[in-house]
Amino acid sequence: MYPSAMDGGTALIPTRFVWPYGGRSVYLSGTFTGWSQWPMAPVEGCPTVFQTVCSVPPGYHQYKFIVDGEWRHDENQPFVSGSYGTVNTVLLARESDYLPAVLTARIPPTSNMDVDNQAFQRLVRVSDVALPDDASRISQTDLDISRHRISAVLSMHSAYELLPGSSKVIALDVDLPVKQAFHILHEQGIPMAPLWDFSRAQFVGVLSALDFILIMRELGNHGSNLTEEELDTHTISAWKEAKFYLSRQANEHGKSAPRRLVWSGPDDNLKDVALEILQNGVATIPIIHSPAQDGSYPQLLYLASLSEILKHICRYFKHSPESLPILQLPIGAIPLGTWVPRIGEPNRQPLAMLRPTASLSAALNLLVQAQVSAIPIVDDNDSLLDIYSRSDITALAKDKIYTHINLEEMSIHQALQLAEEPSAPYGLSSQKCQMCLPSDPLLEVMERLSRPGVRRLVVVEAGSKRVEGIISVSDIFKFLLG
């Protein structure tokens, strides 16, 4: 367990401290450790580089290193004269504006959580752990060239090319009870579905896993347990109206407009489809065709995602990767994704993480308030155990579990087990956690994210699996399209 200056429930920022100047034994000491000495471990493959991660509360902090028994400071980081009479470096941690980035509850000793080790069944090279140097940093020229070529390719191809030879697309009637819609999403294994309004003869929106998260949080405010009767009284259209009312209440100006349906036509080019998805913050977009000029008689053809567009990019440049100069760069040298802040870096949003014993209520609140689609679940050393995503909420529909649970009492560990098949070992289901290393090239990361069902990769340290960041499909497109 790494040092933590505050108890659970207070916002902490996981921060990596690095001593890259060698030594036989290196310790970290600072205001956040009570000036006690905390051991630093050499990086695997780089014995002259020592590091550790501390959960640091927001604010001003001082620290220094003890190298082979001698007090030292890093002259390449900010420093001042401290009260100890020696020169210390300084850290001003960023104030978190939402729930705790880390909850410090311990892992149950009987936890059988696991992650997919496929990416780590190879020898760890020095390059797997070395920090990127100037030679591996991206140049603006290479970035501009790559972005231009990707935009040109996407502009030449249409959404029609994403349509498979045969597929099943599910749409829901807006007058369907929420409870029944909940069951359909779970039984069909889908995180969202377009909504059809028979009275207006058109598609009017989508129902997603986020809707169910908001429903469960709202119902939880009126009692300790969710009841099937409460869900029976809500149709999808009634919920959408209630959601609009709640969003107006939450808006300090009291002004809000119903969110329009985001969709694309089969003739729209792939760049426009990708931008539509990014700008509206959605995971998938309906491809709708209308044979009439006035848009009547719309036909739902497909649900397109960024993963499929990314697959199109990978396939196009597979045999000519040299035409995109950025493809071989390690992801650790590229400004994309969300990362654990390194010391001396400018302030930015912390990476949200939770312990497995945190409540399901805490996870749902964090998903909504931090506006993220998934949360890494880590142990006391920030090593990756699993991941909880928005779509995992549909597992509560199995055997009507949502009718007899308490969101405050159920842990994330228990909630994740609900999604597992009875015959499958925990952590080895189709929803297993996908990982990568900071040294992995961008092309490899893109190819993995283009696979069906993979929406994000958790970046971990080689060997320890300590979480360093997370990269989603949308992060890739924000970077590629500028």
DAMOZI-V256572 format. One record per backbone hydrogen bond with DSSP energy under -0.5 kcal/mol. NH is the residue of the N-H (numbers start at 1). CO is the residue of the C=O. Records with the same first field share a line. If there is no record, write none. Layout:
# DAMOZI-V256572
NH=CO ; CO
This chain:
# DAMOZI-V256572
2=380
5=55
10=7
13=56
14=12
15=54
16=341
17=52
19=50
20=18
22=48
26=40
27=66
28=38
29=64
31=62
33=30
34=31
35=30
36=33
38=28
40=26
41=51
43=46 ; 49
46=43
49=46
50=19 ; 48
51=41
52=17
54=15
55=3
56=13 ; 54
58=11
59=93
61=91
63=89
64=29
65=72
66=27
67=65 ; 70
68=25 ; 66
70=67
72=65
75=73
77=74
80=88
82=80 ; 86
85=82
88=80 ; 86
89=63
90=78
91=61
93=59 ; 91
111=108
116=433
120=117
121=118
122=120
125=123
128=125
129=126
130=126
136=133
137=134
138=333
143=139
144=140
145=141
146=142
147=143
148=144
149=145
150=146
151=147
152=148
153=149
154=150
155=151
156=152 ; 153
157=154
159=268
160=266
161=158
162=159
163=159 ; 160
172=194
174=196
176=173
178=234
179=231
181=177
182=178
183=179
184=180
185=181
186=182
187=183
188=184
189=185 ; 186
190=185
193=207
194=170
195=205
196=172
197=202
198=196
201=197
202=197
204=195
205=195
207=193
209=191
211=208
212=208
213=209
214=210
215=211
216=212
217=213
218=214
219=215
220=216
221=217 ; 218
222=219
223=220
226=405
231=227
232=228
233=229
234=231
235=233
236=176
237=174
239=235
240=236
241=237
242=238
243=239
244=240
245=241
246=242
247=243
248=244
249=245
250=246
251=247
254=251
263=261
264=286
268=265
270=154 ; 157
271=154
273=269
274=270
275=271
276=272
277=273
278=274
279=275
280=276
281=277 ; 278
282=277
285=304
286=262
287=302
288=264 ; 286
289=299
291=297
292=296
295=292
299=289
301=287 ; 299
302=287
304=285 ; 302
306=283
309=305
310=306
311=307
312=308
313=309
314=310
315=311
316=312
317=313
318=314
320=317
323=320
324=321
325=323
327=324
329=326
331=440
332=438
333=330
334=331
336=334
338=470
340=468
343=16
345=342
352=350
353=101
354=376
356=378
358=355
360=407 ; 410
361=407
363=359
364=360
365=361
366=362
367=363
368=364
369=365
370=366
372=367
375=388
376=352
377=386
378=354 ; 376
379=383
382=379
384=465
385=377
386=377
388=375
389=387
390=373
392=389
393=390
394=391
395=392
396=393
397=394
398=395
400=397
401=398
402=396
403=400
404=401
405=402
409=406
410=406
412=358
413=356
415=411
416=412
417=413
418=414
419=415 ; 416
420=417
424=421
428=425
432=429
436=458
438=460
440=437
442=329
443=327
445=441
446=442
447=443
448=444
449=445
450=446
451=448
454=451
455=453
457=471
458=434
459=457 ; 469
460=436 ; 458
461=466
464=462
465=461
467=382
468=459
469=459
470=338
471=457
473=455
476=472
477=473
478=474
479=475
480=476
481=477
